[in-house]
Amino acid sequence: MLRSLHLAFALLCAALGSQLPAFHDQYLQRVGGALDEVNQQIEAMDTRAQDAGLGRYDYIRRFYDNSDSVIQGEGQAMLATLARQERLMEIEARLQDVSWYMLAVEMVFHLEPDIALNTAKNFGPAVPLSISGLAHAFFGFFFGYLIPSAIRSLFPRKEIARG
């Protein structure tokens, strides 16, 4: 019975691991969409700055240095939008052509929580026909088989004396 559960857990981990490339693709599409939206916001801000005869940062500084806290908040929001653009561009660049063996690591270090959560909510599983999908299935199975074995080794069976 325990061996069957152990094998079932390993197969479940293999199935979950095989979905990482599909999740990566869907996540990357959402990052690209978010980046497109942020770029449009920044283009509109640049247009307003140009119409006012100012450069981007001079325009933002006018808001940011204003004594009215509401207008200051707008300046802070503009800076936050620029920072988000930088973050999304970095994520997209790092995850665009990542090798299959670094995929899990790069995903962990370049995860934008709100985008990842929305990706997970709408995630559609895929059949892992790529080398990456098969490799992640293998590693999922391997770790799914290894983890219960390691846990079981921490609690050795007691020998029952017969006699």
Backbone as JSON, one array per atom type, in Angstrom:
{
  "sequence": "MLRSLHLAFALLCAALGSQLPAFHDQYLQRVGGALDEVNQQIEAMDTRAQDAGLGRYDYIRRFYDNSDSVIQGEGQAMLATLARQERLMEIEARLQDVSWYMLAVEMVFHLEPDIALNTAKNFGPAVPLSISGLAHAFFGFFFGYLIPSAIRSLFPRKEIARG",
  "N": [[0.83, -1.2, 0.0], [1.89, 1.26, 0.89], [3.98, 1.55, -0.94], [2.53, 1.88, -3.29], [1.26, 4.34, -2.83], [3.53, 5.91, -2.7], [4.55, 5.66, -5.32], [2.37, 6.77, -6.69], [2.48, 9.41, -5.73], [4.94, 10.18, -6.82], [4.32, 10.02, -9.55], [2.34, 11.99, -9.69], [3.91, 14.25, -9.09], [5.54, 14.18, -11.35], [3.65, 14.72, -13.34], [2.88, 17.32, -12.59], [5.37, 18.63, -12.75], [5.81, 18.43, -15.49], [4.18, 20.38, -16.48], [5.37, 22.82, -16.15], [6.78, 24.09, -18.38], [4.55, 24.86, -19.97], [3.18, 26.55, -18.21], [5.14, 28.51, -17.97], [5.14, 29.56, -20.61], [2.52, 30.64, -20.77], [2.62, 32.45, -18.66], [4.67, 34.14, -19.55], [3.41, 35.27, -21.78], [1.44, 36.79, -20.5], [3.09, 38.57, -19.07], [4.18, 39.95, -21.23], [1.83, 41.18, -22.2], [1.18, 42.84, -20.01], [3.42, 44.46, -20.06], [3.09, 45.72, -22.54], [0.82, 47.28, -21.94], [1.82, 48.96, -19.9], [3.79, 50.28, -21.38], [2.17, 51.74, -23.14], [0.95, 53.48, -21.32], [3.18, 54.94, -20.51], [3.98, 56.08, -22.93], [1.79, 57.79, -23.34], [2.13, 59.48, -21.14], [4.61, 60.61, -21.85], [3.83, 61.99, -24.12], [2.09, 63.89, -23.01], [3.97, 65.25, -21.48], [5.62, 66.27, -23.48], [3.8, 67.91, -24.83], [3.54, 69.83, -22.88], [5.93, 70.99, -23.09], [8.09, 69.86, -21.81], [10.61, 67.54, -20.66], [10.48, 64.0, -19.97], [11.28, 63.41, -17.22], [11.43, 65.95, -16.08], [8.79, 66.67, -16.26], [7.6, 64.76, -14.55], [8.88, 65.49, -12.2], [7.66, 67.95, -11.69], [5.18, 67.18, -10.75], [5.91, 65.53, -8.6], [7.35, 67.24, -6.88], [5.44, 69.02, -6.06], [3.48, 70.87, -3.72], [0.95, 70.03, -3.06], [-0.52, 67.17, -1.84], [-2.05, 65.33, -3.27], [-1.36, 65.76, -5.93], [1.35, 65.2, -5.7], [1.16, 62.5, -5.2], [0.39, 61.6, -7.72], [2.75, 62.04, -9.13], [4.38, 60.18, -7.81], [3.06, 57.87, -8.6], [3.6, 57.9, -11.33], [6.38, 57.49, -11.31], [6.37, 54.94, -10.2], [5.18, 53.54, -12.28], [7.16, 53.71, -14.25], [9.14, 52.22, -12.94], [7.89, 49.74, -12.84], [7.8, 49.17, -15.56], [10.54, 48.76, -16.05], [10.99, 46.47, -14.44], [9.27, 44.57, -15.65], [10.37, 44.47, -18.21], [12.85, 43.36, -17.62], [12.08, 40.85, -16.6], [10.84, 39.75, -18.88], [13.03, 39.68, -20.65], [14.76, 37.91, -19.3], [13.29, 35.55, -19.22], [12.64, 34.97, -21.8], [14.29, 33.41, -23.66], [15.11, 31.23, -22.09], [16.97, 28.38, -21.08], [15.95, 24.91, -20.94], [16.83, 23.59, -18.67], [17.31, 25.57, -16.84], [14.91, 26.72, -16.43], [13.04, 26.41, -14.21], [14.46, 27.63, -12.12], [14.88, 30.27, -13.06], [12.21, 31.04, -13.29], [11.42, 31.1, -10.61], [13.01, 33.18, -9.58], [12.2, 35.34, -11.1], [9.51, 36.06, -10.81], [6.53, 37.72, -11.0], [4.3, 38.46, -8.67], [1.44, 39.16, -8.89], [0.89, 38.75, -11.6], [1.64, 36.07, -11.92], [-0.19, 34.82, -10.22], [-2.64, 35.37, -11.52], [-2.1, 34.03, -13.89], [-1.98, 31.42, -12.97], [-4.62, 31.1, -12.1], [-6.02, 30.98, -14.49], [-4.84, 28.95, -15.85], [-4.18, 26.63, -18.39], [-3.7, 23.29, -18.69], [-1.16, 21.48, -20.49], [-0.09, 19.09, -22.94], [2.96, 17.54, -22.48], [5.0, 17.62, -24.9], [7.43, 18.48, -25.62], [11.05, 18.57, -25.31], [11.74, 19.95, -23.03], [9.35, 19.76, -21.5], [9.24, 16.98, -21.11], [11.65, 16.57, -19.75], [11.19, 18.05, -17.4], [9.07, 16.57, -16.42], [10.38, 14.18, -15.86], [12.22, 15.05, -13.86], [10.37, 15.92, -11.98], [9.15, 13.46, -11.34], [11.39, 12.12, -10.31], [12.09, 13.72, -8.02], [9.67, 13.56, -6.72], [9.65, 10.89, -6.08], [11.94, 10.69, -4.56], [11.62, 12.39, -2.32], [9.54, 11.28, -0.52], [10.96, 8.93, 0.12], [13.21, 9.93, 1.44], [11.98, 11.13, 3.64], [10.86, 8.87, 4.83], [13.18, 7.54, 5.54], [14.0, 8.98, 7.7], [12.47, 8.08, 9.74], [12.94, 5.25, 10.86], [11.83, 1.84, 10.62], [10.69, -0.09, 13.35], [12.01, -3.03, 14.53], [10.25, -5.98, 15.09], [10.28, -8.17, 17.67], [10.35, -11.63, 17.4], [9.2, -14.52, 18.74]],
  "CA": [[0.0, 0.0, 0.0], [2.76, 2.43, 0.98], [4.69, 1.67, -2.22], [1.57, 2.4, -4.28], [1.13, 5.77, -2.56], [4.82, 6.49, -3.05], [4.57, 5.74, -6.78], [1.34, 7.73, -7.09], [3.02, 10.74, -5.45], [5.98, 10.44, -7.82], [3.64, 10.29, -10.83], [1.71, 13.31, -9.57], [4.99, 15.25, -9.23], [5.94, 14.16, -12.76], [2.61, 15.44, -14.1], [3.0, 18.75, -12.26], [6.62, 19.13, -13.33], [5.69, 18.52, -16.95], [3.38, 21.56, -16.82], [6.15, 24.04, -15.98], [6.97, 24.83, -19.64], [3.29, 25.47, -20.4], [2.96, 27.69, -17.31], [6.12, 29.52, -18.39], [4.66, 30.2, -21.84], [1.34, 31.45, -20.47], [3.09, 33.54, -17.81], [5.41, 35.07, -20.41], [2.42, 36.01, -22.57], [0.83, 37.8, -19.62], [4.1, 39.6, -18.83], [4.21, 40.76, -22.45], [0.62, 42.01, -22.23], [1.33, 43.87, -18.99], [4.44, 45.39, -20.54], [2.45, 46.53, -23.59], [-0.05, 48.26, -21.29], [2.67, 49.95, -19.24], [4.41, 51.09, -22.43], [1.16, 52.69, -23.62], [0.81, 54.51, -20.29], [4.38, 55.79, -20.54], [3.89, 56.88, -24.16], [0.81, 58.85, -23.09], [2.78, 60.42, -20.23], [5.61, 61.34, -22.63], [3.1, 62.92, -24.99], [1.65, 65.02, -22.17], [5.17, 66.03, -21.12], [6.05, 66.99, -24.69], [2.81, 68.98, -25.04], [3.82, 70.87, -21.88], [7.27, 71.52, -23.37], [9.01, 69.32, -20.81], [11.07, 66.17, -20.81], [9.77, 63.05, -19.1], [11.61, 63.52, -15.8], [11.04, 67.29, -15.64], [7.33, 66.59, -16.12], [7.33, 64.0, -13.32], [9.36, 66.29, -11.07], [6.65, 68.97, -11.4], [4.17, 66.53, -9.92], [6.54, 64.99, -7.4], [7.77, 68.33, -5.99], [4.3, 69.88, -5.76], [3.11, 70.87, -2.29], [-0.34, 69.33, -2.91], [-0.25, 65.74, -1.68], [-2.73, 64.59, -4.33], [-0.52, 65.89, -7.13], [2.56, 64.44, -5.39], [0.8, 61.09, -5.39], [0.43, 61.33, -9.16], [4.17, 61.94, -9.48], [4.84, 58.89, -7.31], [2.47, 56.83, -9.46], [4.35, 57.91, -12.59], [7.66, 56.82, -11.04], [6.08, 53.52, -10.02], [4.92, 52.99, -13.61], [8.48, 53.54, -14.87], [9.81, 51.11, -12.26], [7.21, 48.52, -13.29], [8.28, 48.9, -16.92], [11.88, 48.18, -15.93], [10.85, 45.13, -13.89], [8.65, 43.7, -16.65], [11.34, 44.29, -19.29], [13.85, 42.42, -17.13], [11.44, 39.52, -16.55], [10.67, 39.28, -20.25], [14.34, 39.37, -21.21], [15.33, 36.73, -18.63], [12.49, 34.35, -19.46], [12.36, 34.81, -23.23], [15.0, 32.29, -24.27], [15.75, 30.48, -21.02], [17.16, 26.97, -21.39], [15.01, 24.07, -20.2], [17.38, 23.18, -17.38], [17.29, 26.73, -15.94], [13.56, 27.28, -16.44], [12.45, 26.49, -12.87], [15.22, 28.61, -11.33], [14.56, 31.62, -13.57], [10.81, 31.34, -12.95], [11.36, 31.45, -9.19], [13.65, 34.47, -9.34], [11.6, 36.41, -11.9], [8.06, 35.9, -10.74], [5.76, 38.89, -10.61], [3.22, 37.74, -7.98], [0.08, 39.36, -9.4], [0.78, 38.12, -12.93], [1.71, 34.63, -11.71], [-1.47, 34.38, -9.64], [-3.64, 35.38, -12.59], [-1.75, 32.95, -14.82], [-2.38, 30.16, -12.33], [-6.09, 31.04, -12.07], [-6.53, 30.68, -15.83], [-3.89, 28.04, -16.48], [-4.68, 25.48, -19.14], [-2.65, 22.28, -18.81], [-0.74, 21.12, -21.85], [0.59, 17.8, -23.07], [4.38, 17.88, -22.58], [5.63, 16.94, -26.03], [8.76, 19.06, -25.86], [12.14, 18.05, -24.49], [11.62, 20.63, -21.75], [8.24, 19.15, -20.77], [9.63, 15.63, -20.71], [12.7, 16.68, -18.73], [10.58, 18.48, -16.15], [8.3, 15.43, -15.93], [11.36, 13.26, -15.27], [12.7, 15.59, -12.59], [9.23, 15.88, -11.06], [9.04, 12.07, -10.88], [12.57, 11.83, -9.5], [11.95, 14.35, -6.71], [8.48, 13.0, -6.1], [10.01, 9.57, -5.55], [13.02, 10.88, -3.6], [11.16, 13.08, -1.09], [8.99, 10.33, 0.46], [12.02, 8.01, 0.57], [14.02, 10.66, 2.42], [11.18, 11.28, 4.85], [10.74, 7.55, 5.44], [14.46, 7.17, 6.15], [14.12, 9.69, 8.98], [11.7, 7.33, 10.72], [13.14, 3.82, 10.56], [10.88, 0.88, 11.2], [11.16, -0.83, 14.51], [11.95, -4.48, 14.36], [9.38, -6.66, 16.06], [10.91, -9.42, 18.11], [9.46, -12.8, 17.27], [9.73, -15.6, 19.54]],
  "C": [[0.87, 1.27, 0.0], [3.54, 2.64, -0.31], [3.78, 2.26, -3.29], [1.38, 3.9, -4.09], [2.4, 6.52, -2.96], [4.9, 6.69, -4.58], [3.54, 6.75, -7.29], [1.81, 9.17, -6.86], [4.07, 11.12, -6.48], [5.36, 10.75, -9.18], [2.93, 11.64, -10.82], [2.76, 14.42, -9.73], [5.49, 15.32, -10.67], [4.93, 14.94, -13.6], [2.69, 16.94, -13.84], [4.26, 19.35, -12.86], [6.54, 19.32, -14.83], [4.93, 19.77, -17.39], [4.16, 22.87, -16.71], [6.4, 24.78, -17.3], [5.69, 25.51, -20.15], [2.96, 26.68, -19.52], [3.89, 28.83, -17.68], [5.62, 30.28, -19.61], [3.47, 31.12, -21.56], [1.71, 32.65, -19.59], [3.81, 34.6, -18.65], [4.47, 35.88, -21.3], [1.76, 37.1, -21.74], [1.82, 38.92, -19.28], [4.19, 40.52, -20.03], [3.01, 41.68, -22.56], [0.69, 43.14, -21.21], [2.35, 44.91, -19.43], [3.88, 46.28, -21.65], [1.58, 47.63, -22.97], [0.77, 49.35, -20.6], [3.34, 50.85, -20.27], [3.43, 52.11, -22.99], [0.96, 53.82, -22.61], [1.99, 55.48, -20.33], [4.41, 56.64, -21.8], [2.92, 58.05, -23.98], [1.4, 59.91, -22.16], [3.83, 61.25, -20.98], [4.96, 62.36, -23.56], [2.63, 64.14, -24.2], [2.84, 65.89, -21.77], [5.62, 66.87, -22.3], [5.09, 68.15, -24.98], [3.02, 70.13, -24.06], [5.21, 71.48, -22.08], [8.32, 71.03, -22.38], [9.48, 67.93, -21.21], [10.34, 65.29, -19.81], [10.03, 63.32, -17.61], [11.33, 64.91, -15.24], [9.53, 67.33, -15.39], [6.97, 65.89, -14.81], [7.73, 64.82, -12.1], [8.36, 67.38, -10.69], [5.56, 68.4, -10.5], [4.77, 66.17, -8.56], [6.91, 66.07, -6.39], [6.65, 69.27, -5.6], [3.94, 69.77, -4.28], [1.77, 70.17, -2.04], [-0.09, 67.82, -2.89], [-0.93, 64.89, -2.75], [-1.88, 64.6, -5.6], [0.81, 65.16, -6.92], [2.32, 62.95, -5.61], [0.81, 60.7, -6.86], [1.87, 61.19, -9.65], [4.75, 60.61, -9.02], [4.31, 57.75, -8.16], [3.2, 56.76, -10.8], [5.7, 57.21, -12.42], [7.46, 55.32, -10.86], [5.82, 52.84, -11.36], [6.24, 52.77, -14.35], [9.24, 52.37, -14.25], [9.2, 49.78, -12.69], [7.65, 48.16, -14.71], [9.65, 48.24, -16.88], [11.81, 46.72, -15.46], [10.3, 44.15, -14.93], [9.6, 43.45, -17.82], [12.42, 43.29, -18.88], [13.3, 41.0, -17.1], [11.33, 38.95, -17.95], [12.0, 38.87, -20.87], [14.92, 38.09, -20.61], [14.58, 35.45, -18.99], [12.25, 34.06, -20.94], [13.01, 33.56, -23.82], [15.74, 31.46, -23.23], [15.85, 29.0, -21.42], [16.28, 26.11, -20.48], [15.53, 23.72, -18.82], [17.46, 24.34, -16.38], [15.89, 27.32, -15.77], [12.99, 27.45, -15.04], [13.14, 27.55, -12.03], [14.87, 30.03, -11.77], [13.12, 32.01, -13.24], [10.7, 31.77, -11.49], [11.91, 32.85, -8.95], [13.03, 35.63, -10.11], [10.09, 36.26, -11.97], [7.43, 37.19, -10.24], [4.47, 38.33, -9.99], [1.83, 37.93, -8.56], [-0.12, 38.7, -10.76], [0.8, 36.6, -12.79], [0.4, 34.09, -11.15], [-2.57, 34.34, -10.69], [-3.37, 34.31, -13.64], [-2.23, 31.62, -14.25], [-3.91, 30.01, -12.32], [-6.66, 30.57, -13.41], [-5.66, 29.68, -16.58], [-4.6, 26.89, -17.17], [-3.57, 24.47, -19.3], [-2.37, 21.92, -20.26], [-0.08, 19.75, -21.82], [2.06, 18.09, -23.31], [5.09, 17.11, -23.69], [7.02, 17.49, -26.35], [9.8, 18.38, -24.97], [12.05, 18.66, -23.09], [10.51, 20.0, -20.91], [8.59, 17.77, -20.26], [10.7, 15.65, -19.62], [12.11, 17.1, -17.38], [9.69, 17.38, -15.57], [9.24, 14.44, -15.25], [11.83, 13.77, -13.91], [11.59, 15.64, -11.55], [9.06, 14.48, -10.48], [10.18, 11.74, -9.93], [12.43, 12.42, -8.09], [10.71, 13.85, -5.98], [8.72, 11.62, -5.52], [11.04, 9.71, -4.43], [12.52, 11.45, -2.27], [10.51, 12.1, -0.11], [10.03, 9.34, 0.98], [12.88, 8.67, 1.64], [13.26, 10.82, 3.72], [11.07, 9.94, 5.58], [12.04, 7.13, 6.12], [14.69, 7.88, 7.48], [13.41, 8.94, 10.11], [11.83, 5.84, 10.44], [12.11, 2.94, 11.27], [11.51, 0.21, 12.41], [10.99, -2.32, 14.22], [11.09, -5.08, 15.46], [10.05, -7.99, 16.42], [9.91, -10.56, 18.02], [10.01, -13.89, 18.15], [8.78, -16.36, 20.31]]
}
